[in-house]
Amino acid sequence: MQEAVDGTVAVHPVVDALEGKRCTFCDEGELVQGVYKGKNAVICESCETPTAQLW
């Protein structure tokens, strides 16, 4: 999800598609919404590798 300028939350279809999936970089993690290098992202909760970053 991304926060819009007016403070509401905007859902991104890429985030929706990836969230909850198994990480392809490690065998332990699940993909969750997070922040990577200051940008909204979908990251692995275990290895913290980003799968997608949103600008």
PDB file of N, H, CA, C and O in Angstrom:
ATOM      1  N   MET A   1       0.833  -1.186   0.000  1.00  0.00           N
ATOM      2  CA  MET A   1       0.000   0.000   0.000  1.00  0.00           C
ATOM      3  C   MET A   1       0.871   1.240   0.000  1.00  0.00           C
ATOM      4  O   MET A   1       1.987   1.227   0.519  1.00  0.00           O
ATOM      5  N   GLN A   2       0.372   2.278  -0.567  1.00  0.00           N
ATOM      6  H   GLN A   2      -0.534   2.289  -0.989  1.00  0.00           H
ATOM      7  CA  GLN A   2       1.057   3.557  -0.557  1.00  0.00           C
ATOM      8  C   GLN A   2       0.149   4.581   0.091  1.00  0.00           C
ATOM      9  O   GLN A   2      -1.072   4.540  -0.065  1.00  0.00           O
ATOM     10  N   GLU A   3       0.758   5.496   0.818  1.00  0.00           N
ATOM     11  H   GLU A   3       1.749   5.529   0.945  1.00  0.00           H
ATOM     12  CA  GLU A   3      -0.032   6.567   1.400  1.00  0.00           C
ATOM     13  C   GLU A   3      -0.135   7.699   0.401  1.00  0.00           C
ATOM     14  O   GLU A   3       0.875   8.182  -0.112  1.00  0.00           O
ATOM     15  N   ALA A   4      -1.349   8.118   0.127  1.00  0.00           N
ATOM     16  H   ALA A   4      -2.170   7.726   0.543  1.00  0.00           H
ATOM     17  CA  ALA A   4      -1.588   9.204  -0.816  1.00  0.00           C
ATOM     18  C   ALA A   4      -1.310  10.535  -0.139  1.00  0.00           C
ATOM     19  O   ALA A   4      -1.173  10.602   1.083  1.00  0.00           O
ATOM     20  N   VAL A   5      -1.228  11.579  -0.923  1.00  0.00           N
ATOM     21  H   VAL A   5      -1.340  11.525  -1.915  1.00  0.00           H
ATOM     22  CA  VAL A   5      -0.933  12.912  -0.420  1.00  0.00           C
ATOM     23  C   VAL A   5      -1.948  13.342   0.637  1.00  0.00           C
ATOM     24  O   VAL A   5      -1.587  14.019   1.601  1.00  0.00           O
ATOM     25  N   ASP A   6      -3.202  12.959   0.467  1.00  0.00           N
ATOM     26  H   ASP A   6      -3.494  12.409  -0.315  1.00  0.00           H
ATOM     27  CA  ASP A   6      -4.239  13.375   1.419  1.00  0.00           C
ATOM     28  C   ASP A   6      -4.288  12.488   2.665  1.00  0.00           C
ATOM     29  O   ASP A   6      -5.170  12.666   3.504  1.00  0.00           O
ATOM     30  N   GLY A   7      -3.368  11.548   2.802  1.00  0.00           N
ATOM     31  H   GLY A   7      -2.651  11.403   2.120  1.00  0.00           H
ATOM     32  CA  GLY A   7      -3.290  10.707   3.992  1.00  0.00           C
ATOM     33  C   GLY A   7      -4.064   9.402   3.889  1.00  0.00           C
ATOM     34  O   GLY A   7      -3.965   8.563   4.784  1.00  0.00           O
ATOM     35  N   THR A   8      -4.821   9.214   2.835  1.00  0.00           N
ATOM     36  H   THR A   8      -4.901   9.896   2.108  1.00  0.00           H
ATOM     37  CA  THR A   8      -5.527   7.958   2.650  1.00  0.00           C
ATOM     38  C   THR A   8      -4.565   6.903   2.128  1.00  0.00           C
ATOM     39  O   THR A   8      -3.476   7.229   1.655  1.00  0.00           O
ATOM     40  N   VAL A   9      -4.956   5.670   2.211  1.00  0.00           N
ATOM     41  H   VAL A   9      -5.840   5.405   2.595  1.00  0.00           H
ATOM     42  CA  VAL A   9      -4.094   4.587   1.754  1.00  0.00           C
ATOM     43  C   VAL A   9      -4.568   4.113   0.390  1.00  0.00           C
ATOM     44  O   VAL A   9      -5.739   3.787   0.200  1.00  0.00           O
ATOM     45  N   ALA A  10      -3.632   4.081  -0.562  1.00  0.00           N
ATOM     46  H   ALA A  10      -2.681   4.347  -0.408  1.00  0.00           H
ATOM     47  CA  ALA A  10      -3.934   3.612  -1.916  1.00  0.00           C
ATOM     48  C   ALA A  10      -3.321   2.223  -2.080  1.00  0.00           C
ATOM     49  O   ALA A  10      -2.143   2.028  -1.781  1.00  0.00           O
ATOM     50  N   VAL A  11      -4.092   1.281  -2.542  1.00  0.00           N
ATOM     51  H   VAL A  11      -5.049   1.440  -2.785  1.00  0.00           H
ATOM     52  CA  VAL A  11      -3.613  -0.083  -2.746  1.00  0.00           C
ATOM     53  C   VAL A  11      -3.050  -0.185  -4.161  1.00  0.00           C
ATOM     54  O   VAL A  11      -3.653   0.301  -5.118  1.00  0.00           O
ATOM     55  N   HIS A  12      -1.905  -0.812  -4.278  1.00  0.00           N
ATOM     56  H   HIS A  12      -1.414  -1.207  -3.501  1.00  0.00           H
ATOM     57  CA  HIS A  12      -1.250  -0.985  -5.573  1.00  0.00           C
ATOM     58  C   HIS A  12      -1.431  -2.437  -6.013  1.00  0.00           C
ATOM     59  O   HIS A  12      -1.229  -3.345  -5.207  1.00  0.00           O
ATOM     60  N   PRO A  13      -1.803  -2.678  -7.262  1.00  0.00           N
ATOM     61  CA  PRO A  13      -2.052  -4.054  -7.715  1.00  0.00           C
ATOM     62  C   PRO A  13      -0.829  -4.962  -7.617  1.00  0.00           C
ATOM     63  O   PRO A  13      -0.980  -6.167  -7.414  1.00  0.00           O
ATOM     64  N   VAL A  14       0.361  -4.424  -7.755  1.00  0.00           N
ATOM     65  H   VAL A  14       0.484  -3.445  -7.920  1.00  0.00           H
ATOM     66  CA  VAL A  14       1.574  -5.250  -7.627  1.00  0.00           C
ATOM     67  C   VAL A  14       1.723  -5.716  -6.178  1.00  0.00           C
ATOM     68  O   VAL A  14       2.054  -6.875  -5.926  1.00  0.00           O
ATOM     69  N   VAL A  15       1.482  -4.820  -5.236  1.00  0.00           N
ATOM     70  H   VAL A  15       1.213  -3.879  -5.440  1.00  0.00           H
ATOM     71  CA  VAL A  15       1.557  -5.184  -3.818  1.00  0.00           C
ATOM     72  C   VAL A  15       0.523  -6.270  -3.518  1.00  0.00           C
ATOM     73  O   VAL A  15       0.833  -7.271  -2.871  1.00  0.00           O
ATOM     74  N   ASP A  16      -0.695  -6.067  -3.989  1.00  0.00           N
ATOM     75  H   ASP A  16      -0.947  -5.254  -4.515  1.00  0.00           H
ATOM     76  CA  ASP A  16      -1.753  -7.055  -3.762  1.00  0.00           C
ATOM     77  C   ASP A  16      -1.372  -8.423  -4.321  1.00  0.00           C
ATOM     78  O   ASP A  16      -1.634  -9.450  -3.694  1.00  0.00           O
ATOM     79  N   ALA A  17      -0.756  -8.435  -5.498  1.00  0.00           N
ATOM     80  H   ALA A  17      -0.544  -7.601  -6.007  1.00  0.00           H
ATOM     81  CA  ALA A  17      -0.403  -9.697  -6.147  1.00  0.00           C
ATOM     82  C   ALA A  17       0.723 -10.433  -5.429  1.00  0.00           C
ATOM     83  O   ALA A  17       0.748 -11.664  -5.421  1.00  0.00           O
ATOM     84  N   LEU A  18       1.652  -9.699  -4.829  1.00  0.00           N
ATOM     85  H   LEU A  18       1.632  -8.699  -4.836  1.00  0.00           H
ATOM     86  CA  LEU A  18       2.824 -10.324  -4.210  1.00  0.00           C
ATOM     87  C   LEU A  18       2.679 -10.607  -2.719  1.00  0.00           C
ATOM     88  O   LEU A  18       3.252 -11.569  -2.208  1.00  0.00           O
ATOM     89  N   GLU A  19       1.926  -9.783  -2.034  1.00  0.00           N
ATOM     90  H   GLU A  19       1.460  -9.002  -2.449  1.00  0.00           H
ATOM     91  CA  GLU A  19       1.821  -9.916  -0.578  1.00  0.00           C
ATOM     92  C   GLU A  19       1.284 -11.293  -0.191  1.00  0.00           C
ATOM     93  O   GLU A  19       0.275 -11.754  -0.727  1.00  0.00           O
ATOM     94  N   GLY A  20       1.973 -11.940   0.746  1.00  0.00           N
ATOM     95  H   GLY A  20       2.792 -11.566   1.181  1.00  0.00           H
ATOM     96  CA  GLY A  20       1.570 -13.256   1.220  1.00  0.00           C
ATOM     97  C   GLY A  20       2.194 -14.416   0.469  1.00  0.00           C
ATOM     98  O   GLY A  20       2.068 -15.564   0.893  1.00  0.00           O
ATOM     99  N   LYS A  21       2.868 -14.135  -0.642  1.00  0.00           N
ATOM    100  H   LYS A  21       2.970 -13.202  -0.986  1.00  0.00           H
ATOM    101  CA  LYS A  21       3.519 -15.199  -1.418  1.00  0.00           C
ATOM    102  C   LYS A  21       4.827 -15.597  -0.734  1.00  0.00           C
ATOM    103  O   LYS A  21       5.351 -14.864   0.105  1.00  0.00           O
ATOM    104  N   ARG A  22       5.329 -16.739  -1.096  1.00  0.00           N
ATOM    105  H   ARG A  22       4.903 -17.334  -1.777  1.00  0.00           H
ATOM    106  CA  ARG A  22       6.599 -17.237  -0.577  1.00  0.00           C
ATOM    107  C   ARG A  22       7.760 -16.512  -1.254  1.00  0.00           C
ATOM    108  O   ARG A  22       7.710 -16.252  -2.457  1.00  0.00           O
ATOM    109  N   CYS A  23       8.788 -16.188  -0.504  1.00  0.00           N
ATOM    110  H   CYS A  23       8.829 -16.399   0.473  1.00  0.00           H
ATOM    111  CA  CYS A  23       9.974 -15.519  -1.036  1.00  0.00           C
ATOM    112  C   CYS A  23      10.705 -16.442  -2.001  1.00  0.00           C
ATOM    113  O   CYS A  23      10.879 -17.629  -1.722  1.00  0.00           O
ATOM    114  N   THR A  24      11.133 -15.895  -3.139  1.00  0.00           N
ATOM    115  H   THR A  24      10.992 -14.931  -3.366  1.00  0.00           H
ATOM    116  CA  THR A  24      11.883 -16.688  -4.118  1.00  0.00           C
ATOM    117  C   THR A  24      13.392 -16.638  -3.874  1.00  0.00           C
ATOM    118  O   THR A  24      14.157 -17.324  -4.553  1.00  0.00           O
ATOM    119  N   PHE A  25      13.819 -15.824  -2.901  1.00  0.00           N
ATOM    120  H   PHE A  25      13.198 -15.266  -2.350  1.00  0.00           H
ATOM    121  CA  PHE A  25      15.246 -15.696  -2.609  1.00  0.00           C
ATOM    122  C   PHE A  25      15.687 -16.581  -1.448  1.00  0.00           C
ATOM    123  O   PHE A  25      16.866 -16.919  -1.338  1.00  0.00           O
ATOM    124  N   CYS A  26      14.760 -16.955  -0.593  1.00  0.00           N
ATOM    125  H   CYS A  26      13.802 -16.681  -0.683  1.00  0.00           H
ATOM    126  CA  CYS A  26      15.087 -17.851   0.520  1.00  0.00           C
ATOM    127  C   CYS A  26      13.926 -18.833   0.692  1.00  0.00           C
ATOM    128  O   CYS A  26      12.855 -18.630   0.120  1.00  0.00           O
ATOM    129  N   ASP A  27      14.125 -19.864   1.453  1.00  0.00           N
ATOM    130  H   ASP A  27      14.995 -20.029   1.918  1.00  0.00           H
ATOM    131  CA  ASP A  27      13.078 -20.871   1.636  1.00  0.00           C
ATOM    132  C   ASP A  27      12.237 -20.635   2.884  1.00  0.00           C
ATOM    133  O   ASP A  27      11.339 -21.422   3.179  1.00  0.00           O
ATOM    134  N   GLU A  28      12.515 -19.565   3.617  1.00  0.00           N
ATOM    135  H   GLU A  28      13.245 -18.925   3.377  1.00  0.00           H
ATOM    136  CA  GLU A  28      11.875 -19.381   4.910  1.00  0.00           C
ATOM    137  C   GLU A  28      10.815 -18.297   4.953  1.00  0.00           C
ATOM    138  O   GLU A  28       9.893 -18.375   5.766  1.00  0.00           O
ATOM    139  N   GLY A  29      10.922 -17.280   4.092  1.00  0.00           N
ATOM    140  H   GLY A  29      11.671 -17.217   3.432  1.00  0.00           H
ATOM    141  CA  GLY A  29      10.114 -16.087   4.273  1.00  0.00           C
ATOM    142  C   GLY A  29       8.858 -15.977   3.444  1.00  0.00           C
ATOM    143  O   GLY A  29       8.641 -16.693   2.467  1.00  0.00           O
ATOM    144  N   GLU A  30       8.040 -15.037   3.888  1.00  0.00           N
ATOM    145  H   GLU A  30       8.216 -14.455   4.682  1.00  0.00           H
ATOM    146  CA  GLU A  30       6.812 -14.668   3.196  1.00  0.00           C
ATOM    147  C   GLU A  30       6.913 -13.184   2.853  1.00  0.00           C
ATOM    148  O   GLU A  30       7.503 -12.411   3.608  1.00  0.00           O
ATOM    149  N   LEU A  31       6.343 -12.786   1.722  1.00  0.00           N
ATOM    150  H   LEU A  31       5.864 -13.414   1.109  1.00  0.00           H
ATOM    151  CA  LEU A  31       6.408 -11.400   1.280  1.00  0.00           C
ATOM    152  C   LEU A  31       5.376 -10.548   2.005  1.00  0.00           C
ATOM    153  O   LEU A  31       4.205 -10.912   2.114  1.00  0.00           O
ATOM    154  N   VAL A  32       5.847  -9.395   2.501  1.00  0.00           N
ATOM    155  H   VAL A  32       6.798  -9.099   2.412  1.00  0.00           H
ATOM    156  CA  VAL A  32       5.001  -8.461   3.241  1.00  0.00           C
ATOM    157  C   VAL A  32       5.281  -7.045   2.757  1.00  0.00           C
ATOM    158  O   VAL A  32       6.304  -6.789   2.122  1.00  0.00           O
ATOM    159  N   GLN A  33       4.377  -6.138   3.055  1.00  0.00           N
ATOM    160  H   GLN A  33       3.546  -6.346   3.570  1.00  0.00           H
ATOM    161  CA  GLN A  33       4.604  -4.726   2.749  1.00  0.00           C
ATOM    162  C   GLN A  33       5.649  -4.184   3.701  1.00  0.00           C
ATOM    163  O   GLN A  33       5.688  -4.558   4.874  1.00  0.00           O
ATOM    164  N   GLY A  34       6.492  -3.304   3.196  1.00  0.00           N
ATOM    165  H   GLY A  34       6.460  -3.000   2.244  1.00  0.00           H
ATOM    166  CA  GLY A  34       7.510  -2.706   4.034  1.00  0.00           C
ATOM    167  C   GLY A  34       8.142  -1.525   3.335  1.00  0.00           C
ATOM    168  O   GLY A  34       7.609  -0.992   2.362  1.00  0.00           O
ATOM    169  N   VAL A  35       9.288  -1.130   3.854  1.00  0.00           N
ATOM    170  H   VAL A  35       9.721  -1.563   4.644  1.00  0.00           H
ATOM    171  CA  VAL A  35      10.050  -0.023   3.284  1.00  0.00           C
ATOM    172  C   VAL A  35      11.456  -0.532   3.003  1.00  0.00           C
ATOM    173  O   VAL A  35      12.066  -1.189   3.846  1.00  0.00           O
ATOM    174  N   TYR A  36      11.964  -0.229   1.821  1.00  0.00           N
ATOM    175  H   TYR A  36      11.468   0.305   1.136  1.00  0.00           H
ATOM    176  CA  TYR A  36      13.323  -0.602   1.444  1.00  0.00           C
ATOM    177  C   TYR A  36      14.001   0.626   0.870  1.00  0.00           C
ATOM    178  O   TYR A  36      13.557   1.185  -0.133  1.00  0.00           O
ATOM    179  N   LYS A  37      15.077   1.041   1.513  1.00  0.00           N
ATOM    180  H   LYS A  37      15.438   0.588   2.329  1.00  0.00           H
ATOM    181  CA  LYS A  37      15.831   2.231   1.104  1.00  0.00           C
ATOM    182  C   LYS A  37      14.918   3.449   0.931  1.00  0.00           C
ATOM    183  O   LYS A  37      15.062   4.216  -0.021  1.00  0.00           O
ATOM    184  N   GLY A  38      13.985   3.611   1.861  1.00  0.00           N
ATOM    185  H   GLY A  38      13.869   2.988   2.634  1.00  0.00           H
ATOM    186  CA  GLY A  38      13.120   4.774   1.876  1.00  0.00           C
ATOM    187  C   GLY A  38      11.935   4.740   0.937  1.00  0.00           C
ATOM    188  O   GLY A  38      11.205   5.724   0.821  1.00  0.00           O
ATOM    189  N   LYS A  39      11.736   3.618   0.264  1.00  0.00           N
ATOM    190  H   LYS A  39      12.330   2.819   0.358  1.00  0.00           H
ATOM    191  CA  LYS A  39      10.614   3.504  -0.680  1.00  0.00           C
ATOM    192  C   LYS A  39       9.679   2.389  -0.232  1.00  0.00           C
ATOM    193  O   LYS A  39      10.117   1.402   0.359  1.00  0.00           O
ATOM    194  N   ASN A  40       8.386   2.551  -0.517  1.00  0.00           N
ATOM    195  H   ASN A  40       8.030   3.352  -0.997  1.00  0.00           H
ATOM    196  CA  ASN A  40       7.440   1.474  -0.255  1.00  0.00           C
ATOM    197  C   ASN A  40       7.846   0.272  -1.086  1.00  0.00           C
ATOM    198  O   ASN A  40       8.261   0.413  -2.237  1.00  0.00           O
ATOM    199  N   ALA A  41       7.725  -0.905  -0.503  1.00  0.00           N
ATOM    200  H   ALA A  41       7.388  -1.019   0.431  1.00  0.00           H
ATOM    201  CA  ALA A  41       8.188  -2.107  -1.183  1.00  0.00           C
ATOM    202  C   ALA A  41       7.440  -3.328  -0.671  1.00  0.00           C
ATOM    203  O   ALA A  41       6.727  -3.274   0.331  1.00  0.00           O
ATOM    204  N   VAL A  42       7.623  -4.418  -1.381  1.00  0.00           N
ATOM    205  H   VAL A  42       8.202  -4.462  -2.194  1.00  0.00           H
ATOM    206  CA  VAL A  42       7.219  -5.734  -0.912  1.00  0.00           C
ATOM    207  C   VAL A  42       8.528  -6.451  -0.625  1.00  0.00           C
ATOM    208  O   VAL A  42       9.345  -6.654  -1.523  1.00  0.00           O
ATOM    209  N   ILE A  43       8.720  -6.834   0.632  1.00  0.00           N
ATOM    210  H   ILE A  43       8.055  -6.670   1.362  1.00  0.00           H
ATOM    211  CA  ILE A  43       9.978  -7.444   1.050  1.00  0.00           C
ATOM    212  C   ILE A  43       9.722  -8.770   1.758  1.00  0.00           C
ATOM    213  O   ILE A  43       8.616  -9.046   2.222  1.00  0.00           O
ATOM    214  N   CYS A  44      10.764  -9.573   1.827  1.00  0.00           N
ATOM    215  H   CYS A  44      11.663  -9.349   1.450  1.00  0.00           H
ATOM    216  CA  CYS A  44      10.684 -10.836   2.550  1.00  0.00           C
ATOM    217  C   CYS A  44      10.834 -10.546   4.035  1.00  0.00           C
ATOM    218  O   CYS A  44      11.749  -9.833   4.446  1.00  0.00           O
ATOM    219  N   GLU A  45       9.935 -11.099   4.838  1.00  0.00           N
ATOM    220  H   GLU A  45       9.192 -11.678   4.505  1.00  0.00           H
ATOM    221  CA  GLU A  45      10.005 -10.861   6.269  1.00  0.00           C
ATOM    222  C   GLU A  45      11.193 -11.573   6.911  1.00  0.00           C
ATOM    223  O   GLU A  45      11.580 -11.236   8.030  1.00  0.00           O
ATOM    224  N   SER A  46      11.775 -12.548   6.222  1.00  0.00           N
ATOM    225  H   SER A  46      11.460 -12.822   5.312  1.00  0.00           H
ATOM    226  CA  SER A  46      12.892 -13.298   6.761  1.00  0.00           C
ATOM    227  C   SER A  46      14.244 -12.747   6.305  1.00  0.00           C
ATOM    228  O   SER A  46      15.077 -12.386   7.136  1.00  0.00           O
ATOM    229  N   CYS A  47      14.465 -12.680   4.992  1.00  0.00           N
ATOM    230  H   CYS A  47      13.788 -12.973   4.316  1.00  0.00           H
ATOM    231  CA  CYS A  47      15.775 -12.245   4.481  1.00  0.00           C
ATOM    232  C   CYS A  47      15.804 -10.760   4.119  1.00  0.00           C
ATOM    233  O   CYS A  47      16.869 -10.223   3.812  1.00  0.00           O
ATOM    234  N   GLU A  48      14.646 -10.089   4.150  1.00  0.00           N
ATOM    235  H   GLU A  48      13.781 -10.525   4.399  1.00  0.00           H
ATOM    236  CA  GLU A  48      14.499  -8.656   3.888  1.00  0.00           C
ATOM    237  C   GLU A  48      14.873  -8.241   2.460  1.00  0.00           C
ATOM    238  O   GLU A  48      15.145  -7.068   2.205  1.00  0.00           O
ATOM    239  N   THR A  49      14.887  -9.198   1.537  1.00  0.00           N
ATOM    240  H   THR A  49      14.666 -10.151   1.745  1.00  0.00           H
ATOM    241  CA  THR A  49      15.147  -8.889   0.134  1.00  0.00           C
ATOM    242  C   THR A  49      13.892  -8.295  -0.490  1.00  0.00           C
ATOM    243  O   THR A  49      12.805  -8.851  -0.335  1.00  0.00           O
ATOM    244  N   PRO A  50      14.025  -7.166  -1.199  1.00  0.00           N
ATOM    245  CA  PRO A  50      12.841  -6.592  -1.842  1.00  0.00           C
ATOM    246  C   PRO A  50      12.489  -7.363  -3.119  1.00  0.00           C
ATOM    247  O   PRO A  50      13.366  -7.738  -3.898  1.00  0.00           O
ATOM    248  N   THR A  51      11.202  -7.587  -3.312  1.00  0.00           N
ATOM    249  H   THR A  51      10.489  -7.282  -2.680  1.00  0.00           H
ATOM    250  CA  THR A  51      10.725  -8.203  -4.543  1.00  0.00           C
ATOM    251  C   THR A  51      10.223  -7.136  -5.496  1.00  0.00           C
ATOM    252  O   THR A  51      10.333  -7.281  -6.714  1.00  0.00           O
ATOM    253  N   ALA A  52       9.669  -6.060  -4.942  1.00  0.00           N
ATOM    254  H   ALA A  52       9.580  -5.942  -3.953  1.00  0.00           H
ATOM    255  CA  ALA A  52       9.183  -4.932  -5.741  1.00  0.00           C
ATOM    256  C   ALA A  52       9.330  -3.661  -4.915  1.00  0.00           C
ATOM    257  O   ALA A  52       9.110  -3.669  -3.704  1.00  0.00           O
ATOM    258  N   GLN A  53       9.702  -2.568  -5.579  1.00  0.00           N
ATOM    259  H   GLN A  53       9.881  -2.562  -6.563  1.00  0.00           H
ATOM    260  CA  GLN A  53       9.764  -1.251  -4.954  1.00  0.00           C
ATOM    261  C   GLN A  53       8.848  -0.318  -5.723  1.00  0.00           C
ATOM    262  O   GLN A  53       8.760  -0.388  -6.949  1.00  0.00           O
ATOM    263  N   LEU A  54       8.168   0.557  -4.995  1.00  0.00           N
ATOM    264  H   LEU A  54       8.239   0.615  -3.999  1.00  0.00           H
ATOM    265  CA  LEU A  54       7.247   1.507  -5.617  1.00  0.00           C
ATOM    266  C   LEU A  54       7.786   2.915  -5.463  1.00  0.00           C
ATOM    267  O   LEU A  54       8.156   3.331  -4.365  1.00  0.00           O
ATOM    268  N   TRP A  55       7.829   3.649  -6.571  1.00  0.00           N
ATOM    269  H   TRP A  55       7.528   3.311  -7.463  1.00  0.00           H
ATOM    270  CA  TRP A  55       8.294   5.026  -6.546  1.00  0.00           C
ATOM    271  C   TRP A  55       7.135   5.957  -6.629  1.00  0.00           C
ATOM    272  O   TRP A  55       7.319   7.174  -6.621  1.00  0.00           O
TER     273      TRP A  55
END
